[in-house]
Structures are given as structure tokens and as C-alpha cells.
Amino acid sequence: MLRMIFSFINSCAPRRRAIVAATLLAVVGCTRSGDVAGTGRAAAPTSTPGAAAGAADVIGALKLVRQEYANAVVPAGGAVADATEYAETELFAEQAESKFAALAAANGAADPTRSAAIRDGIARTRAAVARQAPPAELASEATGTVALVQDLLAGAVLEEIRGAVVATVRADEAIAAEEIAGEYRVAITTGPARSIFARQNGGLVAIPPVPGAVYLGVLLRERRTKRLLPAARITATLERDGRGTDVALAELWGDFHQYGANVTLPDDGPLTITVRASPPAYARHGDMLTHFVSPVTVTLAARVQQGSLRFDAHPVQPVDADYAIGDDVLQARTEAGTLYDAGPYRVGLIVEGPEPIWLWRDGAPVLSPVAADATNHVEVALLDRETEQLVPDAAVTLTFLSGSRTVGTATLHPLLSIFSHYGATLALPAGVTRVRVHVDPPTLGAVDRPRLEPAADVEVPLPPVRGAHA
């Protein structure tokens, strides 16, 4: 979307809402970039709710095959680099085949030619896994098959990722200026003072703005994917004529994740805004070990005009071609299988083979090796029921039950990976049949109105164990 000059004032709100709606319609009406192999395919049939849900399952499984296989087999092929990742790849490939068979049996892939092409593509993908083909070959095969399955959706956004797509569209539209700095996207949003709520004593407390203040928000996101980056410390320095004011920005949950504060601006004239952000203070899986470990600083030229901030054009850049908005949510939902409602959250429980993680300590990731008695890595995918976005910064604990008897507990770490989640590698107690998931609300505040305020509990059955240790 082209932008010239951005001025965020109340009179623009209806126009912005209209643009958001139009942009979402454009997203809904187009096949997503990065998953299309070639052009000239026949027009897709009209999607039904059943076909959309089944297609989402198949797409999610195929994307997990593509993701896990990249870490499972050496680049040249012919040898396994990680046995656990390879076992998970085999499992997801098998799931893609069985899920598509169920979809076809329910007449969700009514076109016989298209159905045969998808079935053949999945079979070739499974064969590539079995012969340990080079990851690039597997990725090409899986990507082409994903594109065929997406045709079943008639260009629609998957319902499972609609919240993530809407949040990203709203964020992009709210951005006044964005800078790319290495792996980071650093963007500014601004406008009239907003209601901000800080997390205090287990609840959210309103922080009234001073008269004449304006809202200054920063979006810290991954350059490649536009995924939010949580748990950073961010300051903005507003400077003119060598005199500056430092403003600490609080991490906030709203229609989209951001860091913000209501600030007092100087008189009309030029203004330099320097944003400094620490790396996310989050534990990581191996795929994120070397990413977002350094701080980032960007400086943007602005001007104060009639009490508002204005910026020259710094348009929002697209995501990389191999990523589609909402892939992280789709992968989280696919791995979890079933989501359970718990207060303002939706919870998915994942159990797989043991693996190391890296904890964030003293500003750097530190290896937490797999203990000798560890049997499993347990994860929780946590979504906001209202917006269907993945929720960061919460505190998640598990109670393991054998019947009605407690046989163990675990505190999970917030983790960066292909999707943000909570996890721990542990010795799963013998005889576990159910798990009670307790969620304490995230440490972040809220903007515009209180959100994610209460704690929540839900008791769920222990899911099947994925991977080599199933």
C-alpha cells in the first residue's frame, strides 16, 4: 500500500477503518504469496465450511513437514541430522495424507482432477521424506502441494488464521513509519492520547494521560514474517536542538501487540525520534538460537504539526516470499490438534520427545540440556479467544493427574520458535491421564480497554506423544 504523508487525527479514523476493510478484502480475495508454485491453474471451486476446515488441516500438516524437514536432513540429503525432527516430519507427512483422505471422503475436494493432483503431491512429499531427499527438493514439492490445497479455499483466508491476518492488517495500517534494521522491523504509530492500563497487583489499572498528550507506540516485529517480538525493553528519545527526553514504552496488548505511552510533544517543528530496543527476554528453541540476540536502534525524522506527529513516507515492507501471514498460528493449531477454552484464552497441549532449550539469562541464551531422566518436551499454545492471536508473556503451569490424583507439576518457559509458545523438557510422571493447565495473565498492559485480565484453568486429556519417543 502506497503512503505519502501520515497524520493520525480523529477525523481520519473512518477513512482508516475503511482502508482496513478494503485491505482485508484484498487479502481474502487473493492467494497468499510464498505458497504459489507457478500460475495458470484452473479457477478454484467455491469453498464450503467443511472443505475450508479440512483444507486448513492439510495445509498445516504440509507446512510443518516443510518446516521440520529443514532441520531433520542434511542439505545434500541422504543423511538424518536430527532423528527427533525426522520422526516428526514422518508423522506430519502421514497426517497430511490421512487428513486429505478424510477431506476427499467427505467430498471436500470434489474436483477429481484436483483431488488426484493433491493426492499425488502428498505421496511425492512422503516419498521424498522416506528417501531423505535434499530439503530444497522436499520444500519445493510440499510448497506446490500446499498451493493446490489452497485452491480448495477459493482464495479465502483460513478461519483459523483470520485473527492473525486482521491484526497484521490493522497494525500495518496504523504504522506511520517503519524502518528495517537487520532482523528487526521497528515501526511507529501515533495519534490522540489513548487509554493505557498497567498490570498492577494482579489486575489492570488505568493510567490517565496528562492534558495535551499524544500516543506514541512502537511495533517491534520480525523482518521476515511481521511476527510480534515480546518481552523487550524499549525507550524512545524525542530530541530537538540537542535536547532530548527519554520515554519508557510499556508492552501492551490491544488489537495488535505494541509498546506505547502517552507523551507530551514540544511546540511545532522538526523532531528526531530514536527508538532503542533490547532483544526479547525469551527462552528459545534451537531454530531461534542465533536470532534476535542483539539490541536494535533506529532513528526517524518527524515533525510536530498542530500538536500531532507527522512523518515522511516510510512504507511498510512485505514479508518474505516463503512466509504467509498466520503461518505461525496455523502451525500452532495443527501441532496442538484440539484447542480448549479457558477464560479469555484458548489452550492447546502438545507432547513430544525430549529436546534441549535455551533459557534467557543475563541478556543471552544459555543452554538447558536434556536431563538424563527426561522423557518428553511438553508445550502449550496459548491464544487470545477474542482476537485468535498467540499470547506472549503469560505464566503457564501444569498439574499432571492420574485419575483425580496429582502426580506432578511443571512450570513452562515462554519460548520463541516457529510459533511462540510455552514449554519445558521434563520427566513425565508415570500414569498421567489428564493435565490441568493454569494460566496467569500476561505481564503486559493493555491499550484502549482492559484485556486478558483474569487467570484461567482448564483440565485436558493427555494427548498422544509425537515424534521418535511416541
C-alpha positions as CSV (number, residue, x, y, z in Angstrom):
1,M,0.0,0.0,0.0
2,L,1.5,3.3,-1.1
3,R,1.7,6.1,1.6
4,M,2.8,9.7,1.2
5,I,2.3,11.6,4.5
6,F,0.7,10.2,7.6
7,S,-1.2,12.3,10.1
8,F,-3.2,10.4,12.7
9,I,-6.0,12.6,14.0
10,N,-9.6,11.8,14.9
11,S,-11.1,12.9,11.6
12,C,-9.1,10.2,9.8
13,A,-10.5,7.3,11.8
14,P,-13.4,6.4,9.5
15,R,-11.1,6.5,6.5
16,R,-8.6,4.2,8.2
17,R,-11.3,1.7,9.1
18,A,-12.5,1.7,5.5
19,I,-8.9,1.1,4.3
20,V,-8.5,-1.8,6.8
21,A,-11.7,-3.4,5.5
22,A,-10.6,-2.9,1.9
23,T,-7.2,-4.3,2.6
24,L,-8.6,-7.4,4.4
25,L,-10.9,-8.0,1.4
26,A,-7.9,-7.9,-0.8
27,V,-6.1,-10.4,1.4
28,V,-9.2,-12.6,1.5
29,G,-9.6,-12.4,-2.3
30,C,-6.0,-13.4,-3.2
31,T,-3.9,-16.5,-2.8
32,R,-1.2,-15.8,-0.3
33,S,2.3,-15.1,-1.5
34,G,5.0,-17.5,-0.9
35,D,2.9,-20.6,-1.3
36,V,2.0,-20.4,-5.0
37,A,4.0,-22.6,-7.4
38,G,3.5,-21.3,-10.9
39,T,0.5,-19.7,-12.5
40,G,-2.3,-20.6,-14.8
41,R,-4.1,-23.1,-12.6
42,A,-7.8,-23.6,-13.2
43,A,-10.2,-21.5,-11.2
44,A,-10.8,-22.9,-7.7
45,P,-14.2,-24.2,-6.7
46,T,-16.3,-22.4,-4.2
47,S,-15.2,-23.3,-0.7
48,T,-17.6,-24.8,1.9
49,P,-17.0,-24.5,5.7
50,G,-16.2,-28.2,5.8
51,A,-13.8,-28.0,3.0
52,A,-12.1,-25.0,4.5
53,A,-11.6,-26.7,7.8
54,G,-10.3,-29.9,6.2
55,A,-8.0,-27.9,3.9
56,A,-6.6,-26.0,6.8
57,D,-5.7,-29.3,8.5
58,V,-3.9,-30.5,5.4
59,I,-2.1,-27.2,4.8
60,G,-1.0,-27.0,8.4
61,A,0.5,-30.6,8.3
62,L,2.3,-29.9,5.0
63,K,3.8,-26.7,6.3
64,L,5.0,-28.5,9.4
65,V,6.6,-31.1,7.1
66,R,8.4,-28.4,5.2
67,Q,9.5,-26.6,8.4
68,E,10.7,-29.7,10.4
69,Y,12.4,-31.4,7.5
70,A,14.7,-28.4,7.0
71,N,16.3,-29.3,10.4
72,A,15.9,-33.0,10.0
73,V,18.1,-33.9,7.0
74,V,21.5,-32.5,5.9
75,P,21.3,-30.0,3.0
76,A,22.7,-32.5,0.4
77,G,20.2,-35.2,1.5
78,G,20.9,-38.8,2.2
79,A,21.5,-38.5,5.9
80,V,19.5,-37.5,9.0
81,A,20.8,-34.6,11.0
82,D,18.2,-34.8,13.8
83,A,16.4,-38.0,14.5
84,T,13.6,-36.4,16.5
85,E,12.9,-33.8,13.9
86,Y,12.9,-36.5,11.2
87,A,10.4,-38.6,13.1
88,E,8.2,-35.6,13.5
89,T,8.5,-35.0,9.7
90,E,7.4,-38.5,9.0
91,L,4.4,-38.1,11.4
92,F,3.3,-34.8,9.8
93,A,3.6,-36.3,6.3
94,E,1.5,-39.2,7.3
95,Q,-1.1,-36.8,8.9
96,A,-1.2,-34.8,5.7
97,E,-2.1,-37.9,3.8
98,S,-4.7,-39.1,6.3
99,K,-6.3,-35.7,6.7
100,F,-6.6,-35.3,2.9
101,A,-8.1,-38.7,2.6
102,A,-10.7,-37.7,5.2
103,L,-11.4,-34.5,3.3
104,A,-11.8,-36.3,0.0
105,A,-14.1,-38.9,1.5
106,A,-16.3,-36.1,2.8
107,N,-16.4,-34.6,-0.7
108,G,-14.4,-31.6,0.3
109,A,-12.2,-32.0,-2.8
110,A,-15.0,-32.6,-5.3
111,D,-12.9,-31.9,-8.5
112,P,-11.4,-35.4,-9.3
113,T,-8.5,-33.9,-11.3
114,R,-7.6,-31.5,-8.5
115,S,-8.0,-34.2,-5.9
116,A,-5.7,-36.6,-7.7
117,A,-3.1,-33.9,-8.1
118,I,-3.1,-33.2,-4.4
119,R,-3.0,-36.9,-3.5
120,D,-0.1,-37.4,-5.8
121,G,1.7,-34.3,-4.4
122,I,1.3,-35.6,-0.8
123,A,2.6,-39.0,-2.0
124,R,5.6,-37.5,-3.6
125,T,6.3,-35.5,-0.4
126,R,6.1,-38.6,1.7
127,A,8.4,-40.4,-0.7
128,A,10.9,-37.5,-0.5
129,V,10.9,-37.8,3.3
130,A,11.4,-41.6,3.1
131,R,14.4,-41.4,0.8
132,Q,15.8,-38.4,2.7
133,A,15.8,-36.1,-0.3
134,P,17.6,-32.8,0.0
135,P,15.5,-30.3,2.0
136,A,15.2,-27.9,-1.0
137,E,13.6,-30.7,-3.1
138,L,11.2,-31.5,-0.3
139,A,10.3,-27.9,0.2
140,S,9.5,-27.4,-3.5
141,E,7.3,-30.5,-3.5
142,A,5.4,-29.5,-0.3
143,T,5.0,-25.9,-1.4
144,G,3.5,-26.9,-4.7
145,T,1.0,-29.2,-3.0
146,V,0.1,-26.5,-0.4
147,A,-0.8,-24.3,-3.4
148,L,-3.1,-26.9,-4.8
149,V,-4.8,-27.4,-1.4
150,Q,-5.3,-23.6,-1.1
151,D,-7.2,-23.6,-4.3
152,L,-9.9,-25.5,-2.4
153,L,-10.4,-22.4,-0.3
154,A,-11.4,-20.3,-3.3
155,G,-8.9,-17.6,-2.2
156,A,-10.4,-17.2,1.2
157,V,-8.4,-16.6,4.4
158,L,-8.5,-19.7,6.6
159,E,-10.8,-19.1,9.5
160,E,-8.1,-20.5,11.8
161,I,-5.7,-17.6,10.9
162,R,-8.2,-14.8,10.3
163,G,-7.4,-13.1,13.6
164,A,-3.7,-13.1,12.9
165,V,-4.4,-11.6,9.4
166,V,-6.7,-9.0,10.7
167,A,-4.3,-8.0,13.4
168,T,-1.4,-7.6,10.9
169,V,-3.6,-5.6,8.5
170,R,-4.6,-3.3,11.4
171,A,-1.0,-2.9,12.5
172,D,0.3,-2.1,9.1
173,E,-2.4,0.4,8.5
174,A,-1.7,2.1,11.9
175,I,2.0,2.4,11.2
176,A,3.2,5.9,10.4
177,A,6.7,5.0,9.6
178,E,8.7,1.7,9.6
179,E,12.5,1.1,9.4
180,I,14.2,-2.3,8.7
181,A,17.2,-2.8,10.9
182,G,18.8,-6.2,10.4
183,E,16.3,-8.9,11.5
184,Y,14.0,-6.3,13.1
185,R,11.1,-4.2,11.9
186,V,10.8,-1.1,14.1
187,A,7.7,1.0,13.4
188,I,5.9,3.9,15.0
189,T,2.2,4.5,15.4
190,T,0.8,7.7,16.8
191,G,-2.4,9.6,17.4
192,P,-4.5,11.2,20.1
193,A,-3.9,10.1,23.7
194,R,-5.2,6.6,24.4
195,S,-6.4,4.8,27.5
196,I,-3.5,2.7,28.8
197,F,-3.8,0.1,31.5
198,A,-0.8,-1.1,33.6
199,R,-0.7,-4.5,35.2
200,Q,-0.6,-3.9,39.0
201,N,-1.4,-6.2,41.9
202,G,-2.9,-8.9,39.7
203,G,-5.2,-6.5,37.8
204,L,-5.2,-3.7,35.2
205,V,-5.1,-0.1,36.4
206,A,-5.9,2.9,34.2
207,I,-3.0,5.4,33.7
208,P,-4.7,8.7,32.8
209,P,-2.8,10.8,30.2
210,V,-1.8,14.3,31.0
211,P,-3.7,17.0,29.2
212,G,-2.4,17.7,25.7
213,A,-0.5,14.4,25.4
214,V,-0.4,12.2,22.3
215,Y,0.0,8.5,21.9
216,L,3.4,7.2,20.8
217,G,3.6,3.5,20.0
218,V,6.3,1.2,18.7
219,L,5.8,-2.1,16.9
220,L,8.8,-4.4,17.2
221,R,8.4,-7.3,14.7
222,E,10.4,-9.9,12.8
223,R,11.6,-8.5,9.5
224,R,10.9,-11.8,7.6
225,T,7.4,-12.5,9.0
226,K,6.0,-9.5,10.8
227,R,5.5,-11.7,13.9
228,L,5.5,-9.8,17.1
229,L,8.6,-9.7,19.3
230,P,7.6,-9.8,23.0
231,A,9.4,-9.0,26.3
232,A,11.7,-6.3,25.0
233,R,12.7,-3.1,26.9
234,I,12.0,-0.2,24.6
235,T,12.7,3.5,25.0
236,A,12.0,6.4,22.7
237,T,14.2,9.5,22.8
238,L,12.4,12.7,21.5
239,E,15.1,15.2,20.5
240,R,15.3,18.7,19.1
241,D,18.3,21.1,19.1
242,G,20.4,18.7,21.1
243,R,17.9,18.4,23.9
244,G,16.2,15.1,24.4
245,T,13.5,13.4,26.5
246,D,13.6,9.7,27.1
247,V,10.3,7.9,27.3
248,A,10.0,4.2,28.5
249,L,7.3,2.4,26.5
250,A,5.2,-0.2,28.2
251,E,4.4,-3.5,26.5
252,L,0.7,-3.5,25.6
253,W,-1.9,-5.9,24.3
254,G,-4.6,-4.5,22.0
255,D,-5.9,-5.1,18.5
256,F,-2.2,-5.8,17.9
257,H,0.8,-6.1,20.1
258,Q,2.8,-2.9,20.7
259,Y,4.9,-0.9,23.1
260,G,3.5,2.5,24.0
261,A,3.0,5.6,26.2
262,N,1.2,8.9,26.1
263,V,3.8,11.6,25.7
264,T,4.0,15.4,25.7
265,L,5.3,16.9,22.5
266,P,7.3,20.1,22.1
267,D,6.0,23.0,20.0
268,D,5.6,22.7,16.3
269,G,8.8,22.0,14.4
270,P,11.2,19.2,13.5
271,L,11.7,16.3,15.9
272,T,14.1,13.3,15.9
273,I,12.8,10.1,17.5
274,T,15.3,7.4,18.4
275,V,13.9,4.0,19.3
276,R,16.2,1.6,21.3
277,A,15.0,-1.9,21.9
278,S,16.6,-4.8,23.7
279,P,16.3,-8.3,22.3
280,P,13.3,-10.3,23.5
281,A,14.0,-11.7,27.0
282,Y,12.6,-15.1,26.0
283,A,13.8,-18.6,26.0
284,R,14.3,-20.2,22.6
285,H,14.3,-23.4,20.7
286,G,17.3,-24.2,18.5
287,D,15.8,-22.6,15.4
288,M,15.8,-19.2,17.1
289,L,19.1,-19.5,19.0
290,T,21.0,-17.0,16.9
291,H,18.1,-14.7,16.1
292,F,17.2,-11.5,18.0
293,V,20.0,-11.7,20.4
294,S,21.3,-8.2,19.9
295,P,19.7,-4.8,20.6
296,V,18.4,-2.6,17.8
297,T,18.4,1.2,17.4
298,V,16.6,3.2,14.7
299,T,16.2,7.0,14.3
300,L,13.3,8.6,12.4
301,A,12.8,12.2,11.4
302,A,9.4,13.6,12.3
303,R,7.8,16.9,12.8
304,V,5.3,18.3,15.2
305,Q,2.4,20.0,13.5
306,Q,-0.7,21.3,15.3
307,G,0.0,19.1,18.3
308,S,0.4,15.9,16.2
309,L,3.3,13.9,15.0
310,R,3.9,13.5,11.2
311,F,6.4,11.5,9.2
312,D,7.5,11.4,5.7
313,A,6.9,8.2,3.9
314,H,8.5,5.1,5.3
315,P,6.2,2.4,3.8
316,V,5.7,-1.0,5.4
317,Q,7.7,-3.7,3.6
318,P,6.1,-7.1,2.7
319,V,7.0,-10.3,4.4
320,D,9.5,-12.7,2.7
321,A,8.0,-14.8,-0.1
322,D,8.4,-18.1,1.7
323,Y,6.2,-17.0,4.6
324,A,2.4,-16.2,4.7
325,I,0.8,-14.2,7.5
326,G,-0.7,-16.5,10.0
327,D,1.6,-19.4,9.3
328,D,2.7,-19.4,13.0
329,V,-0.9,-19.6,14.3
330,L,-1.8,-22.3,11.7
331,Q,1.3,-24.4,12.8
332,A,0.4,-24.0,16.5
333,R,-3.1,-25.1,15.9
334,T,-2.0,-28.0,13.8
335,E,0.5,-29.3,16.3
336,A,-2.0,-28.9,19.2
337,G,-4.8,-30.6,17.3
338,T,-7.5,-29.6,19.8
339,L,-7.9,-26.2,21.4
340,Y,-9.8,-25.8,24.8
341,D,-11.4,-22.6,26.0
342,A,-10.1,-21.3,29.3
343,G,-11.5,-17.9,30.4
344,P,-10.2,-15.3,27.8
345,Y,-7.8,-17.9,26.3
346,R,-7.7,-20.9,24.1
347,V,-5.2,-23.6,25.1
348,G,-3.6,-26.4,23.1
349,L,-1.4,-29.0,24.7
350,I,1.5,-30.7,22.8
351,V,3.6,-33.6,24.0
352,E,6.7,-34.7,22.0
353,G,10.1,-36.2,22.5
354,P,12.7,-34.5,24.8
355,E,14.8,-31.7,23.3
356,P,17.1,-29.0,24.7
357,I,16.0,-25.4,25.0
358,W,18.0,-22.2,25.7
359,L,16.9,-20.1,28.6
360,W,17.4,-16.3,28.5
361,R,19.8,-15.3,31.3
362,D,21.7,-12.1,31.7
363,G,20.9,-10.9,28.2
364,A,21.9,-14.1,26.3
365,P,20.5,-17.6,25.6
366,V,22.0,-20.3,27.8
367,L,21.7,-24.0,27.1
368,S,19.4,-26.0,29.3
369,P,20.4,-29.6,28.3
370,V,18.1,-32.6,28.3
371,A,18.4,-34.2,31.7
372,A,19.2,-37.9,31.9
373,D,15.7,-38.8,33.2
374,A,13.8,-36.5,30.8
375,T,11.1,-38.3,28.8
376,N,9.3,-35.5,27.0
377,H,9.1,-31.9,25.9
378,V,5.7,-30.5,26.8
379,E,4.3,-27.4,25.1
380,V,1.2,-25.1,25.5
381,A,0.0,-23.0,22.6
382,L,-1.9,-20.0,24.1
383,L,-4.3,-17.9,22.1
384,D,-6.5,-14.9,22.8
385,R,-10.1,-16.1,22.4
386,E,-11.2,-12.7,21.2
387,T,-8.5,-12.0,18.5
388,E,-7.1,-15.5,17.9
389,Q,-3.6,-14.2,18.2
390,L,-0.8,-16.0,20.1
391,V,-0.5,-14.5,23.6
392,P,3.0,-13.7,24.9
393,D,4.4,-13.0,28.4
394,A,1.9,-15.2,30.4
395,A,2.9,-17.6,33.2
396,V,1.8,-21.2,32.4
397,T,1.9,-24.1,34.9
398,L,0.9,-27.7,34.5
399,T,-0.5,-30.2,37.0
400,F,-0.3,-33.8,35.9
401,L,-3.1,-36.0,37.1
402,S,-3.5,-39.8,37.3
403,G,-7.3,-40.0,37.6
404,S,-8.0,-37.4,40.3
405,R,-4.6,-37.8,42.0
406,T,-1.8,-35.2,41.4
407,V,1.4,-36.9,40.3
408,G,3.5,-33.9,39.3
409,T,3.7,-30.3,38.4
410,A,5.7,-28.2,35.9
411,T,6.3,-24.5,35.2
412,L,6.7,-23.8,31.5
413,H,9.1,-21.3,29.9
414,P,7.9,-18.8,27.3
415,L,9.7,-19.8,24.0
416,L,10.4,-18.3,20.7
417,S,10.3,-20.8,17.8
418,I,8.3,-21.2,14.6
419,F,5.4,-20.2,16.7
420,S,5.5,-18.6,20.1
421,H,4.5,-21.0,22.9
422,Y,5.3,-22.2,26.4
423,G,7.3,-25.3,27.1
424,A,9.6,-27.4,29.2
425,T,11.6,-30.6,28.8
426,L,10.9,-32.9,31.8
427,A,10.3,-36.4,33.1
428,L,6.6,-37.0,32.5
429,P,5.2,-38.8,35.6
430,A,4.0,-42.4,35.0
431,G,0.3,-42.9,34.8
432,V,-0.7,-39.4,33.7
433,T,-4.1,-39.3,32.1
434,R,-5.0,-35.7,32.3
435,V,-3.3,-32.3,32.6
436,R,-4.6,-29.2,34.4
437,V,-3.3,-26.1,32.6
438,H,-3.2,-22.9,34.7
439,V,-2.6,-19.5,33.0
440,D,-1.7,-16.4,35.0
441,P,-2.4,-13.3,32.9
442,P,0.5,-11.9,30.8
443,T,2.7,-9.2,32.4
444,L,2.0,-6.8,29.6
445,G,-0.6,-4.0,30.0
446,A,-3.4,-3.1,27.7
447,V,-4.4,-0.3,25.4
448,D,-7.9,1.2,24.9
449,R,-9.6,-1.2,27.3
450,P,-8.7,-4.0,29.8
451,R,-7.8,-7.3,28.1
452,L,-6.6,-10.7,29.3
453,E,-7.3,-9.7,32.9
454,P,-8.2,-12.9,34.8
455,A,-6.3,-16.1,35.4
456,A,-7.7,-19.3,33.9
457,D,-7.7,-23.0,34.4
458,V,-8.7,-25.9,32.1
459,E,-8.3,-29.7,32.5
460,V,-7.5,-31.6,29.3
461,P,-6.7,-35.2,28.4
462,L,-3.0,-36.1,27.9
463,P,-2.6,-36.0,24.1
464,P,-0.7,-38.7,22.1
465,V,3.1,-38.2,22.2
466,R,4.6,-37.0,18.9
467,G,7.9,-37.9,17.4
468,A,10.6,-40.5,18.0
469,H,9.6,-41.1,21.6
470,A,5.9,-41.8,20.9
